[in-house]
């Protein structure tokens, strides 16, 4: 993955998530081919409830990636008014299907459905999103051999490791600050960094004097969901920055339909941070592409465990 790092005009390394994702998918496809030769084809089932445009795009991308990797790929698209009991029944059916090794229920779900209850219905061994309390608990105690790790933090760690290797630095002993405390990114990211022997602080939007907390960090992982909240001058000289945020903000001018243009930005002020960081992920094109490839990696892992 040496080609995932590009030197910017400021001298910082820009971490190319698209290239890293392609490399991971290539390895997953090779692993899947080995399993298929041994008589088991990794299977991924994706469940979509309703017609949310963004969710439809994500689900289509996941299905395409699964097919690229040689997986058995199934999509269940349900009407927005689907009763909660029917969705749970479908998940239970997929739990008992030996051809399915990974189950993903696309979020968000309609308001009348208890998302947490549905996610907890997924068998932990097939929970390729890594959201089930059993997988969260295994990660918390450092048991990655049995856990399925949430995809975005897992992909972020790969990008961080590649950048640190290129800089000739170990993660161990570094002062790492994770800005964001969600169960999907912030908390599992902190657990992964602890497992790498970093000294970890979890900060958030209500942290007092957040700037000074971030300024002391050798590693900054931004996952707070606020556009460009982390300013460039908060970044310590030589720090490595992993920006998980994907925020759509107003752009300049109008598009072809006469509508105001929008653009994607991260949780970090990239233009300012790149002047201080030793390495940084861009938005878009950084962490984002890693999420789907790690979903495929988790599905392969689940299939391997099913085979024993």
C-alpha positions, 0 to 999 in steps of 0.5 A: 500500500505504499502508493496510498501516500502522496506528498502535498505542497506543504510536505504533509502526506495525504492518505489516499483512502481510495487506493487503500480500499482497492488494495483491501478489496483485492486481498478480500477477493483473494481470500474469498477465492480460497474459501470458494475453492474449499467449498464455501462462498462468503454470503452477505445479506443487506436489508434496506427499509424504505426509499432514503436516497442516500441509503439506496446509494450506499446499499448499491455500492455494498452490493457491487463491492460484494460481487466484485469480491466474489461473494454471494450477495443478497438484497432485501428491499422492504417498504417504508411501512414494513412492521417491526415484527416483519423486519425482525422475522427476516433478520431471524431467517437470515440468522439461520441461513447457512449461505449467509455469513454477514447481515447488514441492516441499513440505517437509518430505519423508519421512526416506527422501528426500534433500531437497537432492537433490530441490530441486537436481533442479528446474530453476533457472528453475522454482525458485519457492522460490528454494532451488536453489544456482544461485539462491542463488549469483545472489542472493549476487552481487547478480544479482536480474535472473536469480535467483528470490529465496526467498519469505519474505525477498522478502516481508519486504523489501517490508514493510520498504521500505513501513515505511521509506518511511512513516517517511521513511528510506532503508534505505541506510546503516542498521545492520541485524541479521538474527538467524538464519542459515538458507539459507531466510531468514537468509542470503538476507535478509542478501543483500537488505539488502546489495543495498539498501546496508545495513550487515548483521550476521548473528547467531544463537542462539550470538552472544555478547551478542546483546542488545547486537548487536540494540540497535545495529540500526536494522533488526532481522529476527528469523528464529531460530525461538525463541519471543520470544527477542528481548526488547523492551528489546533494541530500539533506540528507533525501530528497524524490526522484521521478525519472521519467526518463527512459533512455537506455544506454550501458551495459556490454558485448554482448547479445545472438544475439552477440549485445552490451547489454543495460540497463535502468537508470533514470535521477538520479544517483541511486547508489549515491542518495540512500546514501542520500535520505530518499526514492527513486524510482528505474529505472526500477520498480518505476514510470514506472508501474504507468503510465498504471495503472493511464491511467486505473484510468482516464478511470474509472473516465471518465466513472463515469463522463459520468454516472453522 
